[in-house]
Amino acid sequence: MGFDQVRQRRLSDDIVEQLEGMILEGTLRSGERLPAERALAEQFGVSRPSLREAIQKLTAKGLLISRQGGGNYVVENLGSTFSDPLLHLLESNP
């Protein structure tokens, strides 16, 4: 009998999940600026480094754009971000 190892979730993963949900349900619209880091961290009840890590993950996923000194924004064209990569690969290579 084998057991799978239990993986501890990071706080930033929970923040990513909540922000993704807000984007998908339309609470955060495309092109909209996120609240300031300090205010957002207070709303989530987390530290700013955890929030920054979550924002970096969402930027890497293509959901957010970070502008130096200008804040963080939801990307304009969300449709391409949520498309199936396998479908895209099959469409581009018939």
C-alpha positions as CSV (number, residue, x, y, z in Angstrom):
1,M,0.0,0.0,0.0
2,G,1.5,3.3,-1.1
3,F,0.7,6.8,0.1
4,D,0.9,10.0,-1.9
5,Q,2.9,12.7,-0.3
6,V,0.9,15.6,1.0
7,R,1.8,18.9,-0.6
8,Q,1.5,22.0,1.4
9,R,-0.3,24.9,-0.5
10,R,1.4,28.2,-0.6
11,L,-0.5,31.3,0.5
12,S,0.2,32.9,-2.9
13,D,-1.6,30.0,-4.6
14,D,-4.8,30.8,-2.7
15,I,-4.5,34.5,-3.7
16,V,-3.9,33.5,-7.4
17,E,-7.1,31.3,-7.2
18,Q,-9.2,34.1,-5.8
19,L,-7.9,36.7,-8.3
20,E,-8.5,34.3,-11.2
21,G,-12.0,33.7,-9.9
22,M,-12.6,37.5,-9.8
23,I,-11.4,37.9,-13.3
24,L,-13.5,35.0,-14.6
25,E,-16.7,36.2,-12.9
26,G,-16.2,39.7,-14.1
27,T,-15.5,41.4,-10.8
28,L,-12.1,42.4,-12.3
29,R,-12.7,43.4,-15.9
30,S,-10.1,43.4,-18.7
31,G,-8.0,46.5,-18.7
32,E,-9.0,47.4,-15.1
33,R,-6.3,48.4,-12.7
34,L,-5.9,46.4,-9.5
35,P,-6.1,48.3,-6.2
36,A,-2.8,49.4,-4.7
37,E,-0.6,46.6,-3.3
38,R,-1.0,47.7,0.3
39,A,-4.8,48.0,0.0
40,L,-5.1,44.6,-1.8
41,A,-2.9,42.9,0.8
42,E,-5.1,44.3,3.6
43,Q,-8.3,43.2,1.8
44,F,-6.9,39.6,1.5
45,G,-5.4,39.7,5.0
46,V,-2.0,38.7,3.7
47,S,1.6,40.1,3.6
48,R,2.7,42.1,0.7
49,P,5.5,39.6,-0.3
50,S,2.8,36.9,-0.6
51,L,0.7,39.2,-2.7
52,R,3.6,40.1,-4.9
53,E,4.3,36.4,-5.5
54,A,0.7,35.9,-6.6
55,I,0.9,38.9,-8.9
56,Q,4.1,37.5,-10.5
57,K,2.4,34.1,-11.0
58,L,-0.7,35.8,-12.7
59,T,1.7,37.9,-14.8
60,A,3.5,34.7,-15.9
61,K,0.1,33.1,-16.8
62,G,-0.7,36.1,-18.9
63,L,-3.6,37.4,-16.9
64,L,-2.0,40.5,-15.5
65,I,0.3,43.2,-16.8
66,S,2.6,44.9,-14.4
67,R,3.7,48.4,-15.3
68,Q,6.7,49.9,-13.4
69,G,5.4,52.6,-11.1
70,G,1.9,52.3,-12.8
71,G,0.3,49.4,-11.0
72,N,-1.0,46.1,-12.1
73,Y,-3.7,45.7,-14.8
74,V,-5.9,42.8,-16.0
75,V,-4.9,42.1,-19.6
76,E,-7.1,43.5,-22.4
77,N,-7.7,40.3,-24.4
78,L,-8.5,37.5,-21.9
79,G,-10.0,35.1,-24.4
80,S,-6.6,34.0,-25.7
81,T,-5.3,33.4,-22.1
82,F,-8.0,30.9,-21.3
83,S,-7.9,29.0,-24.6
84,D,-6.8,25.4,-24.7
85,P,-3.1,25.2,-25.7
86,L,-3.6,21.8,-27.3
87,L,-6.4,23.1,-29.4
88,H,-4.2,26.0,-30.5
89,L,-1.4,23.6,-31.4
90,L,-3.7,21.4,-33.5
91,E,-5.2,24.4,-35.3
92,S,-1.7,25.7,-36.2
93,N,-0.4,22.3,-37.4
94,P,-3.0,20.5,-39.5
